[in-house]
């Protein structure tokens, strides 16, 4: 059985209470996470690319991105990540207070993997963070070289049995 390493999460959010809520929700979720926090948009790309003042690149398994940030805005960061060949596979979940349809549309056009509006109550906040981290830690598969190790016995850990792999499914009728 392969040991699962902690999910490396980069939270980009400038609101200290929200940062602390994410930190606490991850702590109580039961999902092993290593949280890195950036509070200014201008810090993100240099960290991910290993540009000064950073000593090396930081490639998280998941990015939680607020779109209302000082410096480079969240949508600009999203577009820069998704247009960079090496960073593009990194899942970016927009996690923001904005409920504007235009922001949601722009985020998905910028290739966000999901758009989640921050809930106002603790129970919902905790449930959402637990669900997102569990999904990216134990369900989703990422390209090799990134993402958490998959546990033996998880849905994608091994090929299906031969009888399932070779089964031919009937074509739908088109009459």
ChimeraX attribute file (.defattr): number of C-alpha atoms within 10 A of each C-alpha:
attribute: neighborCount
match mode: 1-to-1
recipient: residues
	/A:1	7
	/A:2	9
	/A:3	10
	/A:4	14
	/A:5	14
	/A:6	16
	/A:7	22
	/A:8	21
	/A:9	20
	/A:10	22
	/A:11	24
	/A:12	26
	/A:13	24
	/A:14	18
	/A:15	12
	/A:16	10
	/A:17	10
	/A:18	14
	/A:19	17
	/A:20	11
	/A:21	15
	/A:22	19
	/A:23	19
	/A:24	13
	/A:25	20
	/A:26	23
	/A:27	16
	/A:28	12
	/A:29	17
	/A:30	11
	/A:31	19
	/A:32	17
	/A:33	19
	/A:34	16
	/A:35	18
	/A:36	14
	/A:37	16
	/A:38	16
	/A:39	18
	/A:40	17
	/A:41	22
	/A:42	15
	/A:43	16
	/A:44	21
	/A:45	18
	/A:46	15
	/A:47	18
	/A:48	18
	/A:49	17
	/A:50	15
	/A:51	13
	/A:52	10
	/A:53	9
	/A:54	13
	/A:55	9
	/A:56	13
	/A:57	14
	/A:58	17
	/A:59	20
	/A:60	22
	/A:61	23
	/A:62	24
	/A:63	23
	/A:64	23
	/A:65	26
	/A:66	28
	/A:67	24
	/A:68	19
	/A:69	19
	/A:70	13
	/A:71	11
	/A:72	16
	/A:73	16
	/A:74	23
	/A:75	23
	/A:76	14
	/A:77	21
	/A:78	24
	/A:79	17
	/A:80	15
	/A:81	24
	/A:82	19
	/A:83	14
	/A:84	11
	/A:85	9
	/A:86	12
	/A:87	16
	/A:88	15
	/A:89	18
	/A:90	20
	/A:91	21
	/A:92	24
	/A:93	21
	/A:94	26
	/A:95	21
	/A:96	20
	/A:97	14
	/A:98	17
	/A:99	12
	/A:100	9
	/A:101	9
	/A:102	9
	/A:103	15
	/A:104	18
	/A:105	13
	/A:106	13
	/A:107	23
	/A:108	15
	/A:109	11
	/A:110	18
	/A:111	19
	/A:112	22
	/A:113	14
	/A:114	15
	/A:115	21
	/A:116	18
	/A:117	16
	/A:118	18
	/A:119	15
	/A:120	9
	/A:121	8
	/A:122	11
	/A:123	10
	/A:124	12
	/A:125	18
	/A:126	20
	/A:127	14
	/A:128	19
	/A:129	23
	/A:130	19
	/A:131	14
	/A:132	16
	/A:133	22
	/A:134	19
	/A:135	13
	/A:136	18
	/A:137	25
	/A:138	19
	/A:139	15
	/A:140	13
	/A:141	17
	/A:142	16
	/A:143	8
	/A:144	8
	/A:145	8
	/A:146	14
	/A:147	24
	/A:148	23
	/A:149	19
	/A:150	22
	/A:151	17
	/A:152	13
	/A:153	9
	/A:154	10
	/A:155	14
	/A:156	14
	/A:157	13
	/A:158	11
	/A:159	9
	/A:160	11
	/A:161	8
	/A:162	8
	/A:163	8
	/A:164	9
	/A:165	9
	/A:166	9
	/A:167	8
	/A:168	8
	/A:169	6
	/A:170	6
	/A:171	6
	/A:172	6
	/A:173	5
	/A:174	4
	/A:175	3
